[in-house]
Amino acid sequence: MDFSSFSHGQIQSKTWLCQHLEPHIPPDARVAILGCWYNVLGFIMLTRNENTCQHILGIDIDPSVKETADQINNAWTTFGDTPKVSHVTADANTYNLYGYRVVVNCSPEHMESNQWFENIDDGATVCLQSSDIDIKDDAVWKCTNPNKNMEDFRKKYPLSQYLFAGTKEFRYGDWGYQRFMIIGIK
């Protein structure tokens, strides 16, 4: 397991996301988290409020992360006949997102295509996070679709209505980055 999913920036970004997204999630919503990695976000959402939504589906293309995502979310993956969380190994660009009223993607800078965005139903609540990190060759970062600033980020993923748009800065000595977040209706 890669413990960088629990790094300061990762946890602070996901907590920030929850604070701003929770008021916009209908309790009966099915939520899809694209590029969920170990689905720490699903864990945080349900730890904060188990009744946040009806179901969370974590989607990640890397088959090596599913078992750990299931273990981290064990309290909700083995929840009677209808688990509150499930995980699939799939390409978010080709996954059928029909019926998901809330779609979250915290890693669009790591996805070469934006087809996943086109697959989101009109009228769905969308929450996206990205950063201004532009490291293409690094095995950890793999930023194939970077966003230079909030303006570029919003242009790349246009929403019909914005409920929140903000930037959070992370500084670690002489290095840092900005995290962008938009929440709205597609």
Secondary structure, 3 states (H helix, E strand, C coil): CCHHHHCHHHHHHHHHHHHHHHHHCCCCCEEEEECCCCCHHHHHHHHHCCCCCCEEEEEECCHHHHHHHHHHCHHHHCCCCCCCEEEEECCCCCCCCCCCCEEEECCHHHCCCCHHHHCCCCCCEEEEEEECCCCCCCCCCCCCCCCCCHHHHHHHCCCCEEEEEEEEEEEECCEEEEEEEEEEEC
